[in-house]
Every structure is written in structure tokens, then in C-alpha cells.
Amino acid sequence: MSAFDDLLAFQRQTEALSSVAERLGWDQETVMPRGATEQRSEEMAAMESVLHERRTDPRIGEWLDQAVPEDDEDARIIELIARDFRRASRIPARLATELARQTSLAQGVWAEARAKDAPEEFLPVLGDILMLKREEAAALADGGDLYDALLDDYEPGATQAQIARLFDAMRPRLVALREDVLGADHQPEPLTGHFPQETQLRLARTCATAFGYDWTRGRMDIAVHPFSSGRWQDSRITTRVVETDPFNCLYSTIHEVGHSSYELGIDPDYAFTPLGRGVSMGAHESQSRIYENQIGRGRAFTGWLYQRMSDAFGGLSLPDADAFHATVNRVTPGFIRTESDEVQYNLHIMLRFDLERDLIAGRLDTRDLVEAWNTRFLNDFGVAVDRPANGVLQDVHWAVGLFGYFPTYALGNVYAGCLNAAMRAAVPDLDAALARGEADPAVEWLRETMQRHGGLYPPRDLIERATGAEISEAPLLDYLEEKFSGIYRL
């Protein structure tokens, strides 16, 4: 066997073990008994110890030095393994193991604190995680910027300076659109009524099927914070149910189907290699957001959904499909990021981006985080946070150590704007299919132009190859202004 063959065989086992560790995380957030948190934290720590040892095995360096690629795919595999090897080798095994243990424990603490509206029970634990993440960032940065080192885990090549410039360019148009919309004379009515859980879940499955979700390689469960998990032949989704708000369940499901479909749509030949997963979280979010918003909240698909919901619930409080479409896209100054409308969603991300940068840099102490969050939210949204579960405790990301993750949501929206413009040009009869509840033309276009490539191309290259244009915030902002001007009769 060649050095490249040895490297690939070793990586295959590492990828398989990583998938097992991910399954443990899925289990913890869905069906694990509440009393098993301590045990699970030890299991996760043990898995991370094994994985870290494999990722830093000296033989990887030797194989990388000797490996000779036969084509571009081989070269990209070598590049990605080398990147992971360099990053993993900078992190002490003790730190990697302790991070896995503490974040597994913190997830349970966060869930309890959120349920009780008790940030004082979570913030000390968050302080411990923050110290570990700063240590990790320092090891990865090698004298460079700490936040950039963490961001690079989720969006390789991106920097906070680039993200900040993007947000500065987006904010004025988003704020202006929000003010116009909230001040408009025409305001869509909310959907009212009681929507039983089992009926919502049946509809959610119907929507997932309409978007081509492969139930032979997936399943749907309920979680506190919806997520997807897995790859290759096993990618699972979760949703949540609020019996007064069926859109929460339905659009969380469609969002997670976007994530899962990306993983399931990757070329099967890439399984158990670094090419066999989404290339970045921004790329991943582009899929979940375009499924959820540009496709799922568009007039064509909501027309189909209106009839399905009317049949399932014995009628709705809204008179027709046009009113339903407006209500699905209703802009309100709510607290919760995952329930936010398209106009305000990115403003939620900008808040988190600035706060977590201050936390990593040491400019903000966790003891002052609640006040900092509430003050910033009031300034940005004009509404005072009413309870911690609607404020600093609403997201699980910091509890599980995902500092640097939040900006990829906004990047995903920007990427989705670019993809939507290209897809509409390439599939001119798309809306006719969506009006029949058939998302196949959109799903097939996304799979062919983007999903199947997995990690073959760097994130920006992937999006620009798919769209044939440079990445810009303009398509997203143009789409939002056109859509919401129509809905609100501006």
C-alpha cells in the first residue's frame, strides 16, 4: 500500500469513530434519560480522548509527507487531513478531553436553567467553558487573533474583520426595511387556535417528504433546540412543538431537512473521508435557510401548505392562501432567534457575534452577560427582554462551546441569497412545481450544483461555482426588500 492508502485507511476509522461520537450527542439531546448526564459526559470525554489521540498520531505527519495525490480529489483530501492534523496537534489532549466532558455536562445545566429561568445556575458553568475555549483559541491561534482561530473551525478562511464588514454593509438596509415593515398600515393577522402535537408532527413529516427527505436514511425526533445529526447513510433531524404555533414545528423541520439533505446528498464515494461532510457551517446554513425561507416561505409552497393545514386542523383562522402567506412571513419584534422572521434574523446574529467576541477577548465577563444581552437587545429591537429563557438562555451554542459558530448563520443567509438568484434563473418553472408541493426541482438543482461536492471545494469557491458569480449580500437584501414590500404593501 502507498502512503496515501495508509493515510486514507487510518482516516476512515477516525471518521467512523467521529460519527459514533456524534450519535452519542444526538442521543443526549433526544432520548437519553435525564439522570444519565454525568455518565454521558464521561463517555463523551472518553471518545474525545480516543479521537484526539488518532487525530494527532505522528504517523499522519509521516504519511502526509510521503503521500502523492493522483487527482484533485486526492489533493483535497490530503489538504483537509493536514489542516485537521495541524489544528489537533496544537491542542493538548487534556484540554480536548476536558472540553468534551464539560460541554456535555453544561448542556444539561443549560437545559435546566432555561426551564427554570435561572441564569445564575448556568453562568458559572459557562465561565468554566469560556476559560477552556480561550485556552483552546490561544493554542490554535499561535499568536494570532483568538476569535479568528475559533471561527476557522466553522468557516475555514473567514475572519471576524470580514464578518464585521459584511454585517456593517447589511445592517442599514435591514434596519430600514424593518422600520418600514413595522410602520406599515397593512399588518398580517397572526394565526390563532390550538394545534395538537400529533397533527403537527404528521404535517412536519409530510413537509419533510415534500422536500425529498430520505426516511430510509433518517428519522425525526423532538428536541429542546432543533438540530440535525449524522452523515452518509444516517442523518437525523429533530423538531419542537408549540401547540399554539404550528409554524415553529413545520419550519424547524424544513430547516433541519435542509441540513440533513446536504449530508445525504454528498457523493457516496466520499463517505468516511474528509470530503464526505459539509464543507463549512455557512455552506450548511445556506441549505437549511434556502429550504426554509426562499423555498418554504415562498408564495407557491405556502399555497400548497395552506390547504394541507386547513385539512389537517379542520380550518384555519386565516381566510385564504394569500393571507396565510403573509402570516407565515409576518414580521414581529420577538425575542427568539430560531422563530425570527427573515427581516430581523440577521440582527439577532449580529448581537450574538458582538457579545461572543467580547467574551473571548475578555472585554465581557459572564457575570455581566445578562445585563449586556438585555441592554443590546433593547437597543437593537426596541423591546425589553421579559425573561432569561427569551434572552441569554435561549440558545444552546455557548453551553456546548460553539464560540465562532453564530456568524455562520448570517453567512448562510447571504450564500442562500446568492443560490436562490441562480436557482430561479436556472429553474424558471420552479414555482409551478412548488405550488403542487413538489420541491424536487429545487432539491435536485441544489444537490447537483452544491450538495454532492461535500468538502471538495473551499466554502467561497463552492458557492461561486454553484452560482457563477462572486458572493455578495446584495441578492439577499434585494430579495428581502422585494418580498416584504409586496407583503406589507410598501
N, C-alpha and C positions, 0 to 999 in steps of 0.2 A: 504493500500500500504506500501511496505517496504521503508526503507531509500534509497536503490538503485533505486527503481522505481521512487521515488520522484526526485532523482538526474537526472535520465535519462529523465524524462518528462520536467524538467526545462532546461536541456541541449538541448533537441530537439528544443525548441523555440529559444534558443540562436543561435543554428546552422542555423535555418531558417532565423533569422534576419541578421546574418552574410552573408548569401547568398544574401539577398536583398541589403546589403551594397556593396557587390562585383558587383552586377548588376549595381549599380549606377556608379561604376568605369568603367565598360565596356561601358556604355552609354557615359560617358565623353570622352572616347578615340575614339569613333566611330561616333556617330550620334548627339551628343549634339550640339546645336548652340554655336558658338564661343563666343557669348556675354553672355553666361549663367555661366561663370566660377565662378563669385562671389557667385551667388545663390547656385551653386553646392557645393562650399566649405562650406557653412553654412549647407546644407543638410548632407554632409558627417560628419561634426562636430557633428551635432545632432544625427546621427546614432551611431557614435563612443561613444558619451556620454551615450546613452542608453545601448550599448553593454558593455561598461566598468562597468556600474552600475550592470549589470547582472553578468558579469564575476567575480566581487568582492563581490557579495551578501553573507553576513555572513552565510546564510542557507547552502551554498555549503560546507563550512567547517564543519558544523554540520552533514550534510548528509554523507560527506566523512568519518567522524569519526565513523558513525554507519553502513555504507554500508558493506554488506557481499557478496562477489562475489560467484557465483555458478560455474563458469568455468574460463578458461584462458581469454576468450574474455571479460567477466565482469571485471576481474582483470586489464586487459589492459585499458579498458575504465576508470576505477577508477584512474589508474596511470596517464593517459593523462589529465583528468579533474583536478586532483590535481596539476599537473605541471602547467597548464594554470592558475589555481586559485592562486598559489603562485606567479607566474610572474605578473599577472594582479594586484594583491593586493599590489605589491611594487611600482606601477606606480600611481601617483596622478591623479585623474580624470581630473583636469585642464590640465595636461600635455598631456594626451591621446587625449583630445578634441582638444587642440591647435595643436598637431601634425597632426591630421586628417584635420583640417582647412588649415594649412599652406602648407601641401604637396599637397592638392587638388589645391590650388592657384598656387603653384610653378610649377605644371605640365603645366599649360597654359603659364606661363612665360618662362619656358624652351622651349616649342614648338615655341614660337615667337622668342626667342633669337636664337634658332637653325636655323630658317628660314632666319633670318637676319644676321647670323654670328656675333652676338653681345654678347659675354660672359659677358661684363660689365653690361648688363641688368639682367643677371641671377645670377652672383656670389654673390651679396649682399643677395639675397633671399636664396641661398644655405648656406650662412653663418648663417642665422637665423635658418634654418633647422638643421644645424650641431650643433648649441648650444642646440637645443631641443633634438637631438639624444644623445649628450653627457650626458645630464641630465637624459634621459631615461636609458642609459647604466649604469650610476652611481647607479641609483635606482635598476636596475636588478642585477648588479654585487655584491652588498653588500660587497664592499671592494676588490673584485677580479678584474680581467682584464676587461676593458671596451669593447674592441673589441670582446672578447670571449662571453660576455653577449649578444651582438647583433648577433653574428654568431649563437648562440644557438637557435635563433628564426627560422633559416632556415635549419640548420643541427644539430639537437639535439645531444649533446655529443661531437661534434667536437671542436677543439681549434685551434687558429692561429698557435701555435707551431707545431701541427700535420700537418696542411696545408703547412706551410713553409718547413717542412722536405720533404713532398711529392713533392712540387714544386722543391726543390733542387735536388731531385732524377730524376725528369723528364727533367729538363732544358738541361743538357748536351746532351742527346740523341736527343731531339727535335732540338736544335740549330745545331748539327752536321748533322742531316737529312736535315734541311732547307738549309744549305750551300751546301750539295751535290746536292740537287734538283735544286737550283737556278744556280748552276755552271755546270749543266749537258749540254752536247752537244744537246741532244734532248729536245725540248721545245714544248709542245702542243700549237696549234694555238687558239686564242680567237674566240668565236662565235660573228659574226658580223651580222648586219641587224636591221630592225625595226620590233618590235613585239607588235602589238596593245593590249591595255589593255584588251578588252573584250575577245580576244582569249586566252590571258594568264590566265584570271580568269576561263574560261571554262576548260582549261587544269589543272589548280590547283584543280578544283572540281573533275576532273577525277582522279588525283593522290590521293586526299583525299579518294575517294571512293575505289580505289585500296588498300588503307591501312585500309579499314574497317570502315571509319568514319561513324557514325550513324547520318544521316541527319534528322531523326525524333527527335533527341535529341540535335541537334546542328545547327549552321549556320556559314557562313563565311562573314566577312566584311573587309573593308580596314582601316588600322590604320597607323599612322606615324611610330610607333615602334611595330612590330607584337607581339601578346601575345595571350594567351588563358584564358578563364574565365568561372567559373562555375563548377558544380559537379552534381552527382546523375542523374537527368533526363534532365539537361540543361547545357551543356558545349560547349561554343562557341569558334571559332577560328577567327583570323584576319591574314591578309597578307598585303603586299605592292607591288606596281607595278612600275617598271622602264622599259620604253618601249625599251630601248637598252639592257636590261639584264633580260631575262625571268627566268634565274636560281634564281634570287633574289626572285621572286614571288613563283615559284614552290617549292623551298626547304624551304622557310619560312613557306609555307603551310604544307608541310610534317612534319617539326619540330613541329609546333603547334598541328598538328593532334596527334603526339606522346604524348604531354602533355594532350590533351583532352581525348585521348583514355585511358590513365591511370585512369582519374577520372571516365569515363563512364564504365570502366572495373571492378571497385571495386564491391565486393559483395553487391547487393542491400539491403540486410538485415542490412548493416552498415549505411544506409542513416540516416542523422540527428543525428549521433553520432560522437565522435572524430575518430572512425575507418573509417568513410566514406569519407576520403580525403587522398591524397598522404602524405606519412609519412615524407618526407623532400624534400627540393628543389634539393638536389643531386640525390635522387631517381627519382624525376620528370625529371630532366635533362637527366638522363640515358635513359629514354624512348624517349624523343624528339631527343636526339643525335643518338641513335641507329636506330630510324626510318629514320632520315635524312641522316646519313652517312653510317654506316655499311650495312644497307639495301638499302636506297635510292640512294646512290652514288656507290653502287657495280656494277660490270660489268653486272650482269644478269639483274637488274632492268633498268639500263641506256640503255641497248639494246632495251628493250621494249619502254622506253621513247623516244629514238631517232626516232623510227618510228612514234610515236604519234605526236611529234613536227614537224617532216618533213611533215606529212599530214596536220597538222593544219596551218602551216605557208607557205605551198607551196614550201617546200625545205629548206635546211639549208646550211650555208657556209662550213660545215664540210663534208668530203667525205663519211664517213661510221661510223658504231656504235663504232668501236674501237677508232677512233679519237674523237668521241663525248664523250666517257667515259673519255678519257684523259683530254678533255677540261672541263668537269664537275668537275674534280678533280684538275684543274690547280692551281699551287702554284704561287702566285704573292705577292709582298710586298705592299699590300693595307692597307688603313687606318681603314676600318670599321670592327669591331669585328663580327657583325652578317653576314657579307659577306666573312669572312675569311675562307681559306682552313683549312683542318684538321691538317696540319703540324704546322701551326702558331697560331691556335685558342687559345691554352692554354697559349701562350706567351702574348697574349692580356689580358688574365685573370690575369696573374702574375703581369702585370703592374698596373692594377686597384686594385688588392689586396694590393700591397705595398703602393699605394697612399692613399687609404681609411684608411688603418691602421694609416698612418701618420696624416691624417686629424682628426681621432677620438682621437688620442693620443695628439694632439696639436702640433705636430712637423712640421706641414704644415698648413699655413694659406690659406684660399680660395683666397686671393688676389694674392698669388703666384702659384695658381694651374695651370694656363695655361702654365706658363714657366716650371713648374715641369713636367707636362704632355709631353710637346713638347720635353724637354731635354731627358726624359726617352724613349720616342718613337724613337727618333733619335738614341739613344744608342742601343736599343733593335732590331730595324728593319732597321736601316741604311737609313731611309728616313725622310726628314723634313716634318712635318705637314704643309699642304698648307693653311688650313682654319679651324676655330674653329669647324664648323659643322662636319669636319672629324677628330676632336680631342676631346677636353674635352666636347663638347656639343653633342656628338653622342649618348650617352646612357641616358635614362630617369631615371635610377635607383636612383641616388643620389637626383634628384628632388623630388622623391616620398618617400625619406627617407629609401631606401633599403640598408643601410650600413651593410655589412656582407653577402650580397647575392652573390656577384660576384664569390667568390671561389667555390660556389656550382656548377657553370658551369663546372669547371675543374674536380671536384669530379664526376659529372655526366658523363664526358667523361671516367674517369677511371672505373666507375661502368659499363658503356656501353661496354668497352673493355672486362671486365670480363664476362658480359652477352653474348656478341657475341661469345666468345670462347665456352661457354657452349651450346649456342643455335645451333651453327654449328655442334657440336658433337651429339646433340640430334635430329637434323633435317637434316640428310645428303643430302636429295633431295631438300633442300630449294631453291637452285639456279634455278632448273628446273621450279619451280612454279613462282619465281620472273621474269624469262625470259618471262613468259606469262602475266606479270602484276598482278600476284596473290600473295599478301603479306600475305594471310590468315595463312599459316603455321607458319610464324614468329610471327604474331599478336597473334595467339592462344597460342603459347608457352609462350610468354611474359605475356599474360593475366593469364594463369594458374599458372605459376611459381612465378609471382610477382604482377601484377596489382590487381588481385582480393582480395589480402590481405589488401589493403588500409593501415591503420595505425596500423595493428595488431602487427607488429614486429618493433623494432628499426631499423634505416636505415641500419647499417652494418649487422645486423642479417638477414634482408630481402635479401640483395644481396648475402650473403654467403649461405643462404638456397636455393636461386634460382640457384646458380652456383655450389654448393657443394665444394667450395674452398675459401681460405682466399682472401680478397681483396688485390690486388697488381696493381701497374702501369704497370707491365711487359706485360700483354696481350694487352693493348692499344698500347704501344710502339712497340711491336713485329708486331702487325697488321699494324701500320703506316709504319714501315720500309719495310715490305714485299710488301705492296700495292704500295707505291710510288717508290720503287726501280724498280718495274715492269713497272710502267707508264713512268718513266724517264730513263729506260734502264741503271740503275746504275750498 
